[in-house]
Amino acid sequence: MTAPDSDLTIDPEALRRRAELALRTARDRTHALTTCVDEPDLTAQHSPLMSPLVWDLAHIGNQEEQWLLRAVGGRDALRPEIDSIYDAFEHPRAERPSLPLLAPAEARGYVHEVRGRVLDILERIELRGAPLIDAGFAFGMIAQHEQQHDETMLITHQLRRGPAALAAPPPPETADGAALPEEVLIPGGPFTMGTSTEPWALDNERPAHHRLVPAFRIDTTPVTNGAYERFIAEGGYGERRWWTAEGWAYVQEHGLAAPLFWRREGGQWLRRRFGVTEPVPRQEPVVHVSWYEADAYARWAGRRLPTEEEWEKAARHDPDSGRSRRYPWGDADPAPDQANLGQRHLRPAPAGSYPKGASPLGVRQLIGDVWEWTSSDFLPYPGFRAFPYREYSEVFFGPAHKVLRGGSFAVDEVVCRGTFRNWDLPVRRQIFSGFRTARDAS
């Protein structure tokens, strides 16, 4: 048995270098996110929605120990007594501060020791011959896991009160953003959704299969703060007709009137972003909105959220060749001038940015900037097979979770590809979520 549909033709030494780079890149980011604040901020719970930062740190090391040291390397357990403490399914986030967590210095020492042993295994192991190691899958899975927790820790930094602890340059400006058409026509017809060849794709992205998608029109860029301000100004949060029953009940119960972290002051909208209060930039994609808010805006605008298959066809389908690309721009890994990824910037780029990252039909910013809500429930593809454990995807399938696509500025490229699927509850607003709208072509 091999890992699901792995591409085993990759040069083994190139694969080894790729795996090591992915692991080191993730660890550098983890280090930056956990050394920029003092110990009290590492051990505090800044929101009941999130873990203390020090829990995420040790959890990263524990998952790496379990999968790469024990399962792949066959090594004895280093700290088996902490497995339960750092089991995300056993302990909800709200109760994690009460657990006997490793202190920051001990957690750092633990993850450092695990990583040293993992790199020794990576240097010696043959990356084929067993389900977890074919094409280096387990190493890619753990690099992605760490980057996903880095994004989670960045969300915690956004929720944290206090002076700014993180800094990054602004994203580049674009010259033609204002001149772009509002929407793009995506022709109807079949396309290949998902993947059976991406070596490190996770189970819910598999297998590749054909979908027949009728023609539709989709926004050229994500919905901006300025557009969303008009929804607010025209009473969008006070009009029952724009909301689902569940969304309206949630708005009423929690008194929602704007995206999370926004407030009205002196006749203008301000937002808090990583410890800095600033005017809401009208040309940036709106972020920190729930699925309920995205869906209500789309209804107010006379449109709808795209389905997951519409989103992926807009992002991957090449109408000239009929094939599905890895990314909107082609098959090459993301470059800094194609997408806003990897926490290079602590904010979305203005709408219309990254023309070199556009899809064949001219849709922009499908990768990076903000996660984009779709109308679709999180469901398995035909032929889905859980690998290597049910708890990554299968236990979340069903109508409770909505699919998000495309990644955000907080996502590293190892976790972001045209097939990658994210999911969350429709109430979630602390995540770096935005959206774009669509409509039937007719």
VOGU-3710 file (C-alpha; in Angstrom, 3 decimals, decimal comma):
1> mtapdsdlti> 0,000/0,000/0,000  1,174/3,544/-0,728  -0,002/6,943/0,371  -3,129/7,838/-1,614  -2,262/8,339/-5,279  1,180/9,724/-4,491  3,496/10,904/-7,238  6,551/8,691/-6,663  8,565/10,042/-9,606  10,096/12,950/-7,683
11> dpealrrrae> 13,885/12,846/-7,323  14,458/11,523/-3,788  17,213/13,997/-2,909  15,180/16,933/-4,193  12,263/15,646/-2,146  14,462/15,368/0,935  15,628/18,962/0,485  12,058/20,117/-0,036  10,900/18,398/3,141  13,756/19,840/5,191
21> lalrtardrt> 13,115/23,350/3,858  9,399/23,083/4,642  10,122/21,929/8,188  12,729/24,641/8,794  10,520/27,377/7,321  7,672/26,393/9,612  9,946/26,289/12,655  11,403/29,725/11,918  7,879/31,110/11,858  6,894/29,294/15,049
31> halttcvdep> 9,967/30,753/16,741  9,084/34,272/15,618  5,494/33,957/16,861  6,522/32,658/20,280  9,513/34,890/21,033  7,961/38,269/20,252  6,007/38,385/23,538  6,882/37,753/27,170  6,092/34,594/29,107  2,782/35,865/30,572
41> dltaqhsplm> 1,453/36,378/27,053  2,562/32,873/26,081  0,735/31,218/28,968  -2,393/33,425/28,957  -5,571/32,519/27,116  -6,327/35,631/25,074  -9,741/34,338/23,983  -11,789/31,256/24,912  -11,809/30,552/21,171  -8,057/29,978/21,187
51> splvwdlahi> -5,407/28,021/23,070  -2,576/29,646/25,007  0,334/30,129/22,626  2,462/27,765/24,690  -0,088/24,968/24,163  0,212/25,370/20,377  4,002/25,318/20,660  4,176/22,021/22,558  1,337/20,509/20,511  3,409/21,126/17,364
61> gnqeeqwllr> 6,285/19,181/18,916  4,051/16,396/20,202  2,457/15,792/16,795  5,910/15,781/15,214  7,100/13,258/17,796  4,111/10,967/17,320  4,152/10,923/13,515  7,792/11,375/12,530  9,762/9,957/15,443  7,473/7,111/16,437
71> avggrdalrp> 5,363/6,210/13,380  7,933/6,918/10,646  11,233/6,532/12,483  10,225/3,705/14,794  11,877/5,488/17,734  10,867/5,162/21,378  8,546/7,847/22,734  10,267/10,847/24,297  7,347/12,210/26,320  4,425/9,750/26,127
81> eidsiydafe> 2,954/11,208/29,321  2,026/14,451/27,527  0,196/12,865/24,586  -3,185/13,296/26,285  -2,496/16,905/27,311  -1,833/17,914/23,725  -4,628/15,891/22,149  -6,788/18,511/20,416  -9,837/16,242/20,398  -9,634/15,304/24,053
91> hpraerpslp> -9,377/18,872/25,352  -11,427/21,760/23,884  -9,591/25,067/23,633  -11,514/26,684/26,466  -10,188/24,175/29,014  -6,558/23,973/27,878  -5,250/26,691/30,250  -6,222/24,459/33,192  -4,055/21,561/31,961  -0,542/20,896/33,330
101> llapaeargy> 1,119/22,442/30,284  4,842/22,519/29,674  6,275/25,895/30,657  7,646/27,999/27,776  11,291/27,072/28,322  10,467/23,378/28,654  8,233/23,476/25,575  11,005/25,097/23,544  13,492/22,486/24,678  11,067/19,697/23,817
111> vhevrgrvld> 10,312/20,861/20,278  14,028/21,475/19,683  14,939/17,938/20,764  12,179/16,409/18,637  13,258/18,378/15,579  16,891/17,370/15,892  15,931/13,702/15,914  13,486/14,179/13,028  16,136/15,746/10,812  18,393/12,789/11,546
121> ilerielrga> 15,623/10,428/10,410  14,950/12,512/7,291  18,634/12,374/6,341  18,734/8,584/6,478  15,297/7,288/5,497  14,312/6,122/2,017  11,225/8,101/1,075  9,238/5,221/-0,376  7,910/1,813/0,557  5,291/2,549/3,226
131> plidagfafg> 2,091/4,629/3,266  3,418/7,443/5,427  6,760/7,906/3,713  5,919/7,517/0,021  6,873/10,847/-1,596  7,767/12,139/1,881  4,089/12,464/2,729  4,435/12,404/6,535  7,116/15,115/6,489  4,929/17,294/4,277
141> miaqheqqhd> 1,928/16,609/6,508  3,815/17,712/9,617  5,181/20,840/7,922  1,626/21,715/6,951  0,385/20,959/10,461  2,929/23,329/11,985  2,103/26,081/9,501  -1,599/25,639/10,247  -0,861/26,161/13,930  1,303/29,138/13,052
151> etmlithqlr> -1,767/30,640/11,416  -3,760/29,778/14,535  -1,143/31,514/16,682  -1,288/34,548/14,406  -5,051/34,661/15,021  -4,281/34,587/18,749  -1,924/37,531/18,262  -4,747/39,416/16,545  -7,077/38,686/19,472  -4,428/39,620/22,029
161> rgpaalaapp> -4,765/43,010/23,720  -1,721/45,164/24,267  0,983/46,873/22,234  1,969/45,598/18,823  4,372/42,651/18,934  4,577/41,885/15,213  5,593/44,011/12,239  5,753/43,553/8,480  5,954/45,836/5,435  2,735/46,686/3,570
171> ppetadgaal> 1,876/44,618/0,499  2,753/46,071/-2,906  0,363/48,406/-4,690  -1,034/47,684/-8,138  -1,615/50,184/-10,909  -4,655/48,742/-12,651  -6,849/47,486/-9,809  -9,498/50,189/-10,207  -9,801/49,554/-13,964  -10,599/45,845/-13,701
181> peevlipggp> -14,030/44,539/-14,700  -16,278/43,789/-11,741  -16,792/40,162/-12,713  -15,504/37,433/-15,000  -17,509/34,895/-17,009  -16,445/31,299/-16,369  -17,729/29,140/-19,266  -19,803/26,072/-18,502  -18,560/22,546/-18,959  -16,549/19,848/-17,228
191> ftmgtstepw> -13,351/20,293/-15,307  -11,129/18,182/-13,073  -11,604/18,938/-9,381  -9,286/17,742/-6,636  -6,014/15,895/-7,140  -4,616/12,399/-7,362  -1,020/13,455/-8,048  -0,074/16,257/-5,622  2,379/14,436/-3,305  1,514/16,293/-0,106
201> aldnerpahh> -2,189/16,895/-0,734  -4,289/15,908/2,273  -7,044/13,343/2,206  -9,999/15,684/1,685  -8,417/17,054/-1,525  -8,453/13,577/-3,081  -9,170/11,984/-5,485  -9,289/13,934/-8,741  -12,717/13,650/-10,317  -14,792/15,335/-13,012
211> rlvpafridt> -17,404/17,967/-12,269  -19,827/19,506/-14,731  -20,256/23,166/-13,800  -22,752/25,435/-15,618  -21,497/28,831/-16,759  -21,346/31,464/-14,021  -19,917/34,876/-13,295  -17,606/35,538/-10,355  -16,150/38,704/-8,844  -12,758/39,608/-10,289
221> tpvtngayer> -11,493/40,377/-6,776  -12,649/39,689/-3,232  -15,293/42,026/-1,800  -13,619/45,133/-0,375  -14,041/46,998/2,886  -15,509/49,913/0,951  -18,178/47,729/-0,618  -18,932/46,154/2,739  -19,266/49,615/4,312  -22,116/50,303/1,863
231> fiaeggyger> -23,859/47,139/3,051  -23,591/48,424/6,627  -24,660/51,968/5,700  -27,750/50,705/3,907  -28,890/48,801/6,965  -27,653/45,354/6,028  -27,321/44,220/9,628  -30,833/45,396/10,424  -32,711/43,813/7,504  -34,008/40,337/8,318
241> rwwtaegway> -34,586/39,523/4,637  -30,874/39,254/3,818  -30,085/36,637/6,451  -30,668/32,949/6,918  -32,757/32,130/9,989  -29,661/30,944/11,848  -27,630/33,963/10,760  -30,315/36,428/11,811  -30,618/34,758/15,216  -26,849/34,979/15,652
251> vqehglaapl> -26,748/38,657/14,665  -29,524/39,474/17,110  -28,075/37,439/19,968  -24,603/38,946/19,667  -25,512/42,435/18,477  -23,360/42,277/15,373  -23,154/45,496/13,361  -19,798/45,279/11,513  -16,885/42,891/10,950  -14,936/41,779/13,989
261> fwrreggqwl> -12,380/44,350/15,216  -14,245/47,282/13,564  -15,648/50,241/15,487  -17,240/53,531/14,493  -15,542/56,674/15,801  -15,570/60,305/14,703  -17,645/59,556/11,612  -15,324/56,883/10,283  -14,733/53,169/10,636  -11,597/52,108/12,505
271> rrrfgvtepv> -10,167/48,651/12,989  -7,700/47,025/15,346  -5,003/45,047/13,539  -2,276/43,299/15,547  -2,260/45,940/18,265  -2,571/48,964/15,958  -5,772/50,979/15,527  -6,158/52,448/12,041  -8,822/53,674/9,602  -10,383/50,823/7,680
281> prqepvvhvs> -8,687/50,798/4,242  -11,499/50,848/1,699  -9,610/49,079/-1,105  -8,526/46,059/0,915  -10,595/42,874/0,904  -12,870/42,703/3,919  -11,642/40,254/6,555  -12,967/38,794/9,816  -16,501/38,179/8,585  -18,509/35,036/9,261
291> wyeadayarw> -20,203/32,878/6,652  -23,510/34,350/7,803  -22,255/37,877/7,054  -20,774/36,894/3,699  -24,009/35,177/2,683  -26,125/38,165/3,789  -23,936/40,604/1,838  -24,234/38,474/-1,282  -28,030/38,427/-0,997  -28,092/42,191/-0,446
301> agrrlpteee> -25,964/42,637/-3,576  -28,368/40,493/-5,618  -25,785/37,742/-5,912  -24,701/34,629/-4,011  -21,604/32,959/-2,681  -19,873/30,685/-5,203  -20,067/26,959/-4,707  -16,855/25,165/-3,914  -16,662/23,655/-7,389  -17,250/27,071/-8,984
311> wekaarhdpd> -14,449/28,548/-6,910  -12,031/25,786/-7,871  -12,927/25,935/-11,539  -12,338/29,710/-11,547  -8,969/29,129/-9,856  -7,626/26,098/-11,730  -9,350/25,505/-15,062  -7,437/26,459/-18,194  -10,031/26,826/-20,981  -7,402/26,596/-23,730
321> sgrsrrypwg> -5,927/23,265/-22,680  -8,896/21,943/-20,720  -6,637/20,902/-17,836  -6,641/21,951/-14,210  -3,574/23,804/-13,012  -2,029/23,563/-9,551  -2,529/27,312/-9,123  -4,312/30,057/-11,076  -1,046/31,105/-12,768  0,179/27,599/-13,604
331> dadpapdqan> 1,975/24,727/-11,933  4,962/26,541/-10,408  5,061/27,135/-6,661  3,926/30,618/-5,577  6,304/33,539/-6,029  6,082/36,769/-3,979  4,719/38,686/-6,986  1,892/36,161/-7,511  0,219/35,877/-4,117  0,146/37,363/-0,627
341> lgqrhlrpap> 1,196/34,361/1,475  3,497/33,361/4,310  2,899/36,284/6,683  5,142/38,487/4,543  2,521/41,182/5,101  0,183/41,405/8,065  -2,797/42,431/5,978  -4,541/41,709/2,673  -3,273/43,523/-0,411  -5,591/46,042/-2,134
351> agsypkgasp> -8,195/44,519/-4,425  -6,772/43,875/-7,873  -3,228/43,235/-6,690  -0,936/40,505/-8,004  -1,754/40,579/-11,734  0,906/37,883/-12,271  -1,166/35,591/-10,091  -4,369/35,930/-12,107  -6,214/32,919/-13,478  -6,325/32,273/-17,254
361> lgvrqligdv> -9,630/34,179/-17,430  -8,397/37,104/-15,341  -9,720/36,407/-11,830  -7,322/37,854/-9,264  -6,276/37,083/-5,683  -7,749/33,612/-5,631  -4,682/32,474/-3,679  -3,646/34,372/-0,550  -4,943/37,605/1,017  -8,154/36,245/2,603
371> wewtssdflp> -9,805/32,871/2,990  -12,959/32,916/0,872  -16,220/31,495/2,122  -18,142/29,338/-0,342  -21,763/28,263/-0,175  -20,785/24,588/0,105  -20,938/22,259/3,075  -17,736/20,352/3,852  -18,299/16,942/2,279  -16,065/14,126/0,986
381> ypgfrafpyr> -15,272/13,769/-2,686  -16,434/10,618/-4,485  -13,928/7,900/-3,647  -12,658/9,681/-0,516  -10,403/7,594/1,706  -9,317/8,790/5,158  -5,519/8,944/5,429  -3,685/8,740/7,711  -6,338/9,310/10,401  -10,095/9,991/10,444
391> eysevffgpa> -9,822/13,007/12,721  -8,166/15,241/10,135  -11,202/15,480/7,829  -13,797/12,753/8,123  -15,178/13,669/11,542  -15,962/17,188/10,268  -17,926/16,189/7,161  -21,536/17,351/7,090  -23,710/20,469/7,019  -22,279/22,003/10,202
401> hkvlrggsfa> -19,105/23,256/8,490  -18,753/25,493/5,448  -15,838/25,333/3,017  -13,321/28,162/2,662  -10,856/28,321/-0,212  -7,724/30,097/-1,353  -5,717/30,750/1,787  -4,876/34,121/3,325  -1,891/36,346/4,021  -1,401/34,192/7,131
411> vdevvcrgtf> -1,030/30,922/5,180  2,280/29,481/4,044  2,598/28,160/0,511  3,097/24,587/1,747  -0,510/24,685/2,989  -1,965/26,569/0,047  -2,701/25,170/-3,412  -5,600/25,252/-5,809  -7,037/22,049/-4,345  -6,605/22,876/-0,642
421> rnwdlpvrrq> -9,827/22,845/1,375  -10,384/24,661/4,654  -13,588/24,480/6,669  -15,127/26,124/9,696  -18,374/26,832/11,477  -20,483/29,585/9,872  -20,221/31,732/13,010  -16,430/32,047/12,881  -15,079/35,596/12,565  -11,663/35,522/14,250
431> ifsgfrtard> -10,198/33,681/11,253  -8,762/35,637/8,311  -11,922/35,130/6,267  -13,381/37,206/3,457  -15,312/36,287/0,325  -16,235/37,077/-3,250  -19,654/36,740/-4,834  -20,997/35,019/-7,935  -24,142/34,719/-10,035  -25,538/32,414/-12,689
441> as> -24,424/33,361/-16,184  -28,022/33,640/-17,352
//
